[in-house]
Each structure stands twice: as C-alpha cells, then as structure tokens.
Amino acid sequence: MSGLSLSHEPVSGVAHGKLAMWAFLASEIMFFSGFFGAFIVLRNSNLDVFSASAAELNKWLALVNTIVLIGSSLTMALSILQLQKGNVKLFRLFMGLTILCGLIFLVVKTVEYSGKFHHVLDEHEIMHLRNGVPPNPDALLPGINPSTNVFFAFYFLMTGFHAIHVIAGLIPMVFMFVKSFTKGGYNHPVKVESLGLYWHFVDLVWIFLFPILYLIFPAH
Amino acid sequence: MSATSAVANNHHDVHSHSHDHHGHDHHELSFIQKYIFSTDHKVIARQFMFSALFFLFVGGFFALLIRWQLAYPGKAIPIIGNLLPATWVTDGVVQASFYTQLLTMHGSVMIFLVIIPLAVGMFGNFCIPLMLGTDDMALPKLNMFSFWLMPPAAMITMGGFWFPDGMAAAGWTSYPPLAVINGPGQTCWLIGVFLIGFSSIMGGVNYITTILNKRTPGMTLFRMPLTVWALFITAMLIVLGTPVLAAALSMQFFDQFLGSSFFIPDNLVTTKKFVGGGQAVLFQHLFWFYSHPAVYIMILTPMGIVSDVLATFARKPLYGYKAMIFALMAIAFLGFIVWGHHMFQSGMNPLLGTTFMLSTIVIAVPSAIKIFNWLGTIWRGNIHFTAASMNALAFIATFIIGGLSGVFMASAPIDIYIHDTYFIVAHIHYVLFGGALFGIFAGIYYWFPKMFGKMLNENMGRKHFYWSFIFFNLTFFPMHILGVGGHMRRIYDPYIYDFLKPFQPMNEFITIAAGLLGFSQLILVVNILWTIKFGKKAPDNPWNANTLEWSAPTPPPHGNFTEDIRVYRGPYEYSMPGAKEDYAPQTKQDIPSEVEGEIVDESMFKAH
C-alpha cells in the first residue's frame, strides 16, 4: 500500500450504506406522503364512495398479511443480530424465514387482487361504488380495477407500490441467502442492517395502509 | 447499495497503483470501464456535461421553432422547413398541435435534461469529492447508475416522437385533465420524468452521504466551500421534493393508462370514459410542491459556484460566509412552503393565497442577503476579469432583474393580471437562463482546466460571454413588455387578436435576438472541442485559488490526490495582510510572511 488514506473512515461514524439508506428512506417517506396526502383530500370529497368501497375489501386477508409482515420484521431483526454475532446458520434460518414471509405476503396480495379482477359489479354496486355510472368497457383490467372509482384507484396505487417495494426488498435478501450457502459465505452485517432498515420501513408503510384502506370507514 | 465495499476495495487497488505511476494508464481498467461505465466521479461529471450540452441544443432548437412561429405565423421555416416530417409541419409551417409539443418539450428538456444535470449532476460529481479532499463518492456504483438512468429516461421522455400523436403536449407542467386525455406521448413523458427523478434521488442520496461521511481530516462543515454547501442543500431538496413529483406522476400515469380518476372531476365529457370524483387542482398542488423547490434545485448550485468564483477573482474573502450558508438554508426551507403562488389563478381560498403571497415575498430577504454579500465580496476587491468572473457578475445582474420580477408575481393582485402572460416567460428565463445558466457557464470556465487539464481559450470565452449576455437581454427583456401588454404565454398565433397585432415587430426582434443567442452558444462548443484538441496545458492552480481541488494534479488521476490531504483553514482566505502571496490554500498549515523566514500570525484575522 502506498499509505494514502483518502478513502477514510466515515466521518459521521455511520457506514456509508446505512447513512445513504436513511437519506433514501426520507425520500421514500415523502413519496408515500404524496399518496397519503392525496388520499386525505379525495376521501373528504368522496365519503360515501369510500365507505361503500372499503366494505368490499377483505380485511381478514389483510390481517393475515399484517401479521406475516410484522413477523418478517422480527425475523429480519433477528437475522441481523445473528450475523453480527457471527452465527451464520441462525442468520440463514432467520433470513430464510423473512423471505418466506415476504413471499406469503405477495401470494396473499395476489389472491386479493385476483378476487377483485374477477368481481363483476352488479346494479346495486354500480349505484353505490360508481354513482350509477356504468363500468368503462375500455378499461385495461376487468372487474374491480383502478378505473372503478377513486377509492379503488388508491387501493391499487398504494398497495401496488407497496408490493413493488416488497419485491425490491426480496431480491437482495434472496441474493444474501443464496450467497450464505457458497464457500465464501456471506459476512456483510452493515448491508444486512441497511436492508433491514428498508424492510422495517416497508412494514411501517403497511401498518398505515391497513387501517386507512381496510378498517377506517368514513362516517355517513 | 450492495457490493459497495467491493467497489471501495477495487478503488484502493487502483489508487495505490496510480500513486506509483502518477496516473498514466490503468492497466486493470478496460476502455469501457474507464470511459463508459465508469464509477469515477470525474468521468461521470464529464458524461453529465456532454449529454446536457447536447440537450441544450435540442431544447434550443425547439425554442427557435417556437420563436419563428410567433414572429412569422403562417410563413414557412427557412431552410429546414421542408425537411421536417409532415406530422410537424404543413408546407414548412409549424402545425398548432406540434407547436404545443414544442412548448412542452422545450421546457421539459431544458429543465430535466439540461439545467438539473449540469448544475447538480456535473458540478455535484466533479466538485464534491475534490473539494472535500477525498478519492470518490461514498457510493460510486450508485453514482454510475444515476448517470446511466438518464439516457434511457431522456429517450422515453421524448418517446412520443415515434407515435402518430406526437410527443407530450400539455406543457412541462402536465396539468390534468388535458394531460390525462392526451395520447401515448404524454404517457412516455410521465415514465421518462419519473425515471429522471429516480436518477436525481440516487444522486442526491449519494451527495448527502459523501458530504457527511467523506470529508478529509480538518474539513469541518464550516470550512466547506459554498459550492459544496449549495450542493448539500440542493441534495436535501432533491431527496425530499422529487419523490412527491414521483407520486403525482404515478397517479397521473394511473389516470392515463389504467383509467382511474384521481385528477378527473365529475361529469367531464371526453373521448375517454372516467367515473370522476377526483380533483384537477390536487395535481397542481402535488406538482408544485416539487417544482417550486425544483427552481431552487436549479439555482442554488449556481449561487454557490458564483460565490467561489467571485471570491477567487476578487482576491478577497467571501463576505459573510456563514450568512451565505444560512441564506441558502432559508431559501431552501421557504421553498417548500410557497408552492401555492403558482396557483393563485387556479381557484384558491384568498386567505390561503395571502399566506402563500407573504411566504413568497419573504424569500426576497435571504436572496437579498446573498446579492449584497456578493457585492460586498467584490467591493474594493482586486477584480480579475476572466470569462468565469464575468459570467458570475452577469449572474448577479440578471438574477436581480429576475428576482425583482418575481416579487411582482408573488403579489397575488398583480399576478392575477400578469398570470399566464409573457411576463412569466421573461421571469423564468431571467432566473433560469440569466441566473442558473450563466452561473453554470462561470463554473465551466472556472473548473474546465481541472476537468480536462487544458486552459479554455480566454478570447473565445469572452466572445461567448459578451454575445450571450447581450443577446440574452435583447431576447428576454422585451418579453416583460409583451407580457404587460397581455401577450399570452402558450398561444400559437397571437395575431388572431387585434390588440396583439402591434406586437408583431417586437416578436420579430425577439426572434432575431434569440437566433443569435442560440448561435453564440456554438462558440462555447467550438471552444471546448478546440481546447480539448489543441488547448494549452493547464497548471495545477491556474487561478491561485484556495480550495482543495486545486491541490490535486491536473487532470486529477483516478483517486484524485497524490498525497494525503489535511485542511487547516477556511476556503476563502485571500489577500491576508502580511502574507507573501494573496492566497492561502486550505492544505497549507503555515503561510509564509512578506518578511523572509517568518510565518503569518493568523490569530489576528480569522476567517468569518
């Protein structure tokens, strides 16, 4: 080595990747804030539609998903702890459980979505969900879809972007999990920790989505 | 974010290697790794510079077509008129539908593909690691991705080119419902701008991390040059503002592509069928929540550059260093609470309008602090007139005019009159061209020797400056008069109104000036290309400046510095009384005194 130390230790004491993740999460909060802000505004001008539409959602499936996702946050935290301790076997176990939970979440979400796409609106529903406007025959998706009304537009927008975030989190997890089986193993606790921050954030977004979409019905 | 430590290791190897060879050739890097998919911040800065300069001419071409139509409606465009495709022109005359596409794409290209990549992408990448005395960005791979997202995003933004309906045509603001009922060109625009925003966010995250984590020993936050401070604050604006635009664009994409009604009110009759229930003004709120901070994303970095350039060429410490930083912070903070002033005419509670009006006018205070501090910096300085310093002075002059016309618009009663007229066009160009672009030019002339190792031709630089400055003012100043006369902003043929007919000669004058303004930019391109090929070799510190980048070899090798960097002083200690030289590089611990063999006692004059 030439003795140059231009790439020195992080000044703030927080690793680059972790600090960048915090900055990125600030950005993510603003992204979802845009949706939540718009949701508040349009909910207040469409109380009846929102109330009728929220009743169409399956809150039991969503409850299962909530439990699965909170559980995955726990296993994520445990896997970070185990990797920091150097216990690769337990790290692998908990990381595998986290991936499993993420996949269960996505499967449940798919079941939910497909239920919506296969749902044909009857007269009564058209009256209450669409103020009597007949369904748009040109809509890209069948059944209940984003063009059904503003509530379902929000439902697909917010849960859709949330699901994309889940998928985006699963990709590096699978990479780490597979890598831990190779000869070199996987030993980057800071990266797992940064990914953990992201995963907890994704979990937290769901904690907000669950009540506002499924549980809180606007009063008539 | 993965694999960063692997990159860091790789850098270390390259780095020690370059130390031995003083940055000649790096055998371990292939051509593609070195110049195309490079993680070196200096190469990425050059990539941003060349791509943005290319788009500057694309956007300028669109502007000239707009100008031709306004000056000579119904007349064929000379020379190229008959070469343009039939979906754009009829017998060489710009079609009305193409005219709206031109307006939209001129604004989008100039803002998203020229000014932001130049101000933030180019200077952010080049200046931050060098001015902080480190070898590269904190996350070099992320940096590379943030550039390489741009070319596909640019192509998608203009992707409407391939559709019969043409490019996006709802203005760069893309207001619904018009934008929602537009064709696939608009959908392409939404996706493209979303990707550009993602690229910006990646860059912003990287800048924040680098500035907080990679400062060399001795480089405290309050010893950072103003350019780095400006980029730091800009990065925060990007990280907090851009995602809101992304949210708005996603919602509009849903409206367009999946038929939802976020921004479509009840009972809107269009060819597409919507259930309604949305609010068009909601989009404007979300859009301007980003796009007002975006004007500060475009102007803060040039402000920082101008501060550095003026202090260097006035050979004086920057007047009110900390006040300048706090003014930047104040502008950035206020930028987030003033967006409603773009919407006085959109239907707003007058009480809310008043709030936005007052918060907007308050921005004049930190802006004035900056202007007076720049004047204080050059006041009785030993001013060296170079292409860089003259562009910086032009920045101040035009920013004052643009800033003052901004105060007119901020007052709701006046805005109701001048809303959507050429007065607005004059203002935006005084701030974005006169302000941001002149600041960027100053930065290019200032840092070019360090970037490319060659001195730009000063004579051509001055010609470029004089021509640009004169024709810029001839182009945009008369627009204030057009605007007050009631000339609409996005009108295809103004002369369908009798009261606008007398403005035809003035429009003709503006068009000629705009053409010459466009041609004067060719001088810059010729200068850059000529210099890269034949220019004279630049010394390490051609301007006798203090900041760290001038302590690096020219051009800096991979890894930037050939010795460890330690910072002992602030960035603007010029002309210290008793010192032998009129500058004191940040890396120098002891400054030789005029008296042989003695050292300047600095306790007497600490930098503010």
Chai-1 contact restraints between the chains, C-beta under 6 A:
chainA,res_idxA,chainB,res_idxB,connection_type,confidence,min_distance_angstrom,max_distance_angstrom,comment,restraint_id
A,M1,B,S16,contact,1.0,0.0,6.0,A-B,restraint_1
A,S2,B,S16,contact,1.0,0.0,6.0,A-B,restraint_2
A,S2,B,H19,contact,1.0,0.0,6.0,A-B,restraint_3
A,S5,B,D564,contact,1.0,0.0,6.0,A-B,restraint_4
A,L6,B,T134,contact,1.0,0.0,6.0,A-B,restraint_5
A,L6,B,D135,contact,1.0,0.0,6.0,A-B,restraint_6
A,L6,B,F561,contact,1.0,0.0,6.0,A-B,restraint_7
A,S7,B,D135,contact,1.0,0.0,6.0,A-B,restraint_8
A,P10,B,N213,contact,1.0,0.0,6.0,A-B,restraint_9
A,V11,B,N213,contact,1.0,0.0,6.0,A-B,restraint_10
A,V11,B,R215,contact,1.0,0.0,6.0,A-B,restraint_11
A,S12,B,L212,contact,1.0,0.0,6.0,A-B,restraint_12
A,S12,B,N213,contact,1.0,0.0,6.0,A-B,restraint_13
A,H16,B,A138,contact,1.0,0.0,6.0,A-B,restraint_14
A,H16,B,T209,contact,1.0,0.0,6.0,A-B,restraint_15
A,H16,B,N213,contact,1.0,0.0,6.0,A-B,restraint_16
A,G17,B,M1,contact,1.0,0.0,6.0,A-B,restraint_17
A,G17,B,T4,contact,1.0,0.0,6.0,A-B,restraint_18
A,L19,B,T209,contact,1.0,0.0,6.0,A-B,restraint_19
A,L19,B,N213,contact,1.0,0.0,6.0,A-B,restraint_20
A,A20,B,L139,contact,1.0,0.0,6.0,A-B,restraint_21
A,A20,B,V205,contact,1.0,0.0,6.0,A-B,restraint_22
A,A20,B,T209,contact,1.0,0.0,6.0,A-B,restraint_23
A,A23,B,V205,contact,1.0,0.0,6.0,A-B,restraint_24
A,A23,B,I208,contact,1.0,0.0,6.0,A-B,restraint_25
A,A23,B,V239,contact,1.0,0.0,6.0,A-B,restraint_26
A,F24,B,V205,contact,1.0,0.0,6.0,A-B,restraint_27
A,A26,B,V239,contact,1.0,0.0,6.0,A-B,restraint_28
A,S27,B,I201,contact,1.0,0.0,6.0,A-B,restraint_29
A,S27,B,V239,contact,1.0,0.0,6.0,A-B,restraint_30
A,S27,B,P243,contact,1.0,0.0,6.0,A-B,restraint_31
A,M30,B,L240,contact,1.0,0.0,6.0,A-B,restraint_32
A,M30,B,P243,contact,1.0,0.0,6.0,A-B,restraint_33
A,M30,B,V244,contact,1.0,0.0,6.0,A-B,restraint_34
A,F31,B,P243,contact,1.0,0.0,6.0,A-B,restraint_35
A,F31,B,A246,contact,1.0,0.0,6.0,A-B,restraint_36
A,F31,B,A247,contact,1.0,0.0,6.0,A-B,restraint_37
A,G34,B,V244,contact,1.0,0.0,6.0,A-B,restraint_38
A,G34,B,A247,contact,1.0,0.0,6.0,A-B,restraint_39
A,G34,B,L286,contact,1.0,0.0,6.0,A-B,restraint_40
A,F35,B,A247,contact,1.0,0.0,6.0,A-B,restraint_41
A,A38,B,L282,contact,1.0,0.0,6.0,A-B,restraint_42
A,V41,B,L282,contact,1.0,0.0,6.0,A-B,restraint_43
A,N46,B,G277,contact,1.0,0.0,6.0,A-B,restraint_44
A,R130,B,V275,contact,1.0,0.0,6.0,A-B,restraint_45
A,V133,B,V275,contact,1.0,0.0,6.0,A-B,restraint_46
A,N136,B,G259,contact,1.0,0.0,6.0,A-B,restraint_47
A,N136,B,K273,contact,1.0,0.0,6.0,A-B,restraint_48
A,A139,B,G259,contact,1.0,0.0,6.0,A-B,restraint_49
A,L140,B,L258,contact,1.0,0.0,6.0,A-B,restraint_50
A,P146,B,F254,contact,1.0,0.0,6.0,A-B,restraint_51
A,P146,B,L258,contact,1.0,0.0,6.0,A-B,restraint_52
A,P146,B,S260,contact,1.0,0.0,6.0,A-B,restraint_53
A,S147,B,G259,contact,1.0,0.0,6.0,A-B,restraint_54
A,S147,B,S260,contact,1.0,0.0,6.0,A-B,restraint_55
A,N149,B,V275,contact,1.0,0.0,6.0,A-B,restraint_56
A,V150,B,S261,contact,1.0,0.0,6.0,A-B,restraint_57
A,V150,B,G277,contact,1.0,0.0,6.0,A-B,restraint_58
A,V150,B,G278,contact,1.0,0.0,6.0,A-B,restraint_59
A,A153,B,F254,contact,1.0,0.0,6.0,A-B,restraint_60
A,A153,B,S260,contact,1.0,0.0,6.0,A-B,restraint_61
A,A153,B,F262,contact,1.0,0.0,6.0,A-B,restraint_62
A,L157,B,F254,contact,1.0,0.0,6.0,A-B,restraint_63
A,P172,B,S2,contact,1.0,0.0,6.0,A-B,restraint_64
A,K191,B,S2,contact,1.0,0.0,6.0,A-B,restraint_65
A,S194,B,M1,contact,1.0,0.0,6.0,A-B,restraint_66
